[in-house]
Amino acid sequence: MPDYPRYSLMTPLPPNWEDMGIQEQARVLMHIFLSEGRAKMPGLTRIVVEYTGSGDSFENAMWYFYGDTDKGQTYLVDFSQPMHALLDEFANSCANQEHPGWENNDGGFGTITFDLDDLTCSMIHSERYVTSEDYGPYDMLGKTSEEE
C-alpha cells in the first residue's frame, strides 16, 4: 500500500445531531468537509462512502477521501471513534430512508458521494436478491401421452 499522508477530522458534531434529518446531517457533514477537510487536505474534492449490509444488519461503511483527480491524490483520514460511529450511522440512515429493509436477507450495498466542488451529496444503491425459475412438470415415469 502506498504511503499516503494521514489526516484527522475531529470536529465535534452538533449536540442535536441525533434529532436532525438526513438532509440536515448531510449539510453539516458537507460543511465539515469543506472547512476542516479542505483546510487540512488541500485539493480535497470528493468523499465517497461505500456501505454494505445483509443478514438483517448493516455491516460496514468505508470512507474514501479524494483530491485533485489529475494528480491522483488520495488521503488517509483518521476519525475520532464517536465521529467514525456517527459517519457509519449516517450511511446506514441514508440507505434506510431511501430503501427501508435494504439490509434484510441478501442485503444490499451502495455509495454516497460528497462532491465538494459541485456542493452535492448523492447516493447510488443496489439490492441483492436470489431469483428462481420453475420448469416442468416433467413425467419422471417416462409415460407418453398415448399410454395414459
Secondary structure as a PSIPRED ss2 file (coil, helix, strand):
# PSIPRED VFORMAT (PSIPRED V4.0)

   1 M C   1.000  0.000  0.000
   2 P C   1.000  0.000  0.000
   3 D C   1.000  0.000  0.000
   4 Y C   1.000  0.000  0.000
   5 P C   1.000  0.000  0.000
   6 R E   0.000  0.000  1.000
   7 Y E   0.000  0.000  1.000
   8 S E   0.000  0.000  1.000
   9 L E   0.000  0.000  1.000
  10 M C   1.000  0.000  0.000
  11 T C   1.000  0.000  0.000
  12 P C   1.000  0.000  0.000
  13 L C   1.000  0.000  0.000
  14 P C   1.000  0.000  0.000
  15 P C   1.000  0.000  0.000
  16 N C   1.000  0.000  0.000
  17 W H   0.000  1.000  0.000
  18 E H   0.000  1.000  0.000
  19 D H   0.000  1.000  0.000
  20 M C   1.000  0.000  0.000
  21 G C   1.000  0.000  0.000
  22 I H   0.000  1.000  0.000
  23 Q H   0.000  1.000  0.000
  24 E H   0.000  1.000  0.000
  25 Q H   0.000  1.000  0.000
  26 A H   0.000  1.000  0.000
  27 R H   0.000  1.000  0.000
  28 V H   0.000  1.000  0.000
  29 L H   0.000  1.000  0.000
  30 M H   0.000  1.000  0.000
  31 H H   0.000  1.000  0.000
  32 I H   0.000  1.000  0.000
  33 F H   0.000  1.000  0.000
  34 L H   0.000  1.000  0.000
  35 S H   0.000  1.000  0.000
  36 E H   0.000  1.000  0.000
  37 G H   0.000  1.000  0.000
  38 R H   0.000  1.000  0.000
  39 A H   0.000  1.000  0.000
  40 K H   0.000  1.000  0.000
  41 M C   1.000  0.000  0.000
  42 P C   1.000  0.000  0.000
  43 G C   1.000  0.000  0.000
  44 L C   1.000  0.000  0.000
  45 T C   1.000  0.000  0.000
  46 R E   0.000  0.000  1.000
  47 I E   0.000  0.000  1.000
  48 V E   0.000  0.000  1.000
  49 V E   0.000  0.000  1.000
  50 E E   0.000  0.000  1.000
  51 Y E   0.000  0.000  1.000
  52 T E   0.000  0.000  1.000
  53 G E   0.000  0.000  1.000
  54 S E   0.000  0.000  1.000
  55 G C   1.000  0.000  0.000
  56 D C   1.000  0.000  0.000
  57 S E   0.000  0.000  1.000
  58 F E   0.000  0.000  1.000
  59 E E   0.000  0.000  1.000
  60 N E   0.000  0.000  1.000
  61 A E   0.000  0.000  1.000
  62 M E   0.000  0.000  1.000
  63 W E   0.000  0.000  1.000
  64 Y E   0.000  0.000  1.000
  65 F E   0.000  0.000  1.000
  66 Y E   0.000  0.000  1.000
  67 G C   1.000  0.000  0.000
  68 D C   1.000  0.000  0.000
  69 T C   1.000  0.000  0.000
  70 D C   1.000  0.000  0.000
  71 K C   1.000  0.000  0.000
  72 G C   1.000  0.000  0.000
  73 Q C   1.000  0.000  0.000
  74 T E   0.000  0.000  1.000
  75 Y E   0.000  0.000  1.000
  76 L E   0.000  0.000  1.000
  77 V E   0.000  0.000  1.000
  78 D E   0.000  0.000  1.000
  79 F E   0.000  0.000  1.000
  80 S C   1.000  0.000  0.000
  81 Q H   0.000  1.000  0.000
  82 P H   0.000  1.000  0.000
  83 M H   0.000  1.000  0.000
  84 H H   0.000  1.000  0.000
  85 A H   0.000  1.000  0.000
  86 L H   0.000  1.000  0.000
  87 L H   0.000  1.000  0.000
  88 D H   0.000  1.000  0.000
  89 E H   0.000  1.000  0.000
  90 F H   0.000  1.000  0.000
  91 A H   0.000  1.000  0.000
  92 N H   0.000  1.000  0.000
  93 S H   0.000  1.000  0.000
  94 C H   0.000  1.000  0.000
  95 A H   0.000  1.000  0.000
  96 N H   0.000  1.000  0.000
  97 Q H   0.000  1.000  0.000
  98 E H   0.000  1.000  0.000
  99 H C   1.000  0.000  0.000
 100 P C   1.000  0.000  0.000
 101 G C   1.000  0.000  0.000
 102 W C   1.000  0.000  0.000
 103 E C   1.000  0.000  0.000
 104 N C   1.000  0.000  0.000
 105 N C   1.000  0.000  0.000
 106 D C   1.000  0.000  0.000
 107 G C   1.000  0.000  0.000
 108 G E   0.000  0.000  1.000
 109 F E   0.000  0.000  1.000
 110 G E   0.000  0.000  1.000
 111 T E   0.000  0.000  1.000
 112 I E   0.000  0.000  1.000
 113 T E   0.000  0.000  1.000
 114 F E   0.000  0.000  1.000
 115 D E   0.000  0.000  1.000
 116 L C   1.000  0.000  0.000
 117 D C   1.000  0.000  0.000
 118 D C   1.000  0.000  0.000
 119 L C   1.000  0.000  0.000
 120 T E   0.000  0.000  1.000
 121 C E   0.000  0.000  1.000
 122 S E   0.000  0.000  1.000
 123 M E   0.000  0.000  1.000
 124 I E   0.000  0.000  1.000
 125 H E   0.000  0.000  1.000
 126 S E   0.000  0.000  1.000
 127 E E   0.000  0.000  1.000
 128 R C   1.000  0.000  0.000
 129 Y C   1.000  0.000  0.000
 130 V C   1.000  0.000  0.000
 131 T C   1.000  0.000  0.000
 132 S C   1.000  0.000  0.000
 133 E C   1.000  0.000  0.000
 134 D C   1.000  0.000  0.000
 135 Y C   1.000  0.000  0.000
 136 G C   1.000  0.000  0.000
 137 P C   1.000  0.000  0.000
 138 Y C   1.000  0.000  0.000
 139 D C   1.000  0.000  0.000
 140 M C   1.000  0.000  0.000
 141 L C   1.000  0.000  0.000
 142 G C   1.000  0.000  0.000
 143 K C   1.000  0.000  0.000
 144 T C   1.000  0.000  0.000
 145 S C   1.000  0.000  0.000
 146 E C   1.000  0.000  0.000
 147 E C   1.000  0.000  0.000
 148 E C   1.000  0.000  0.000
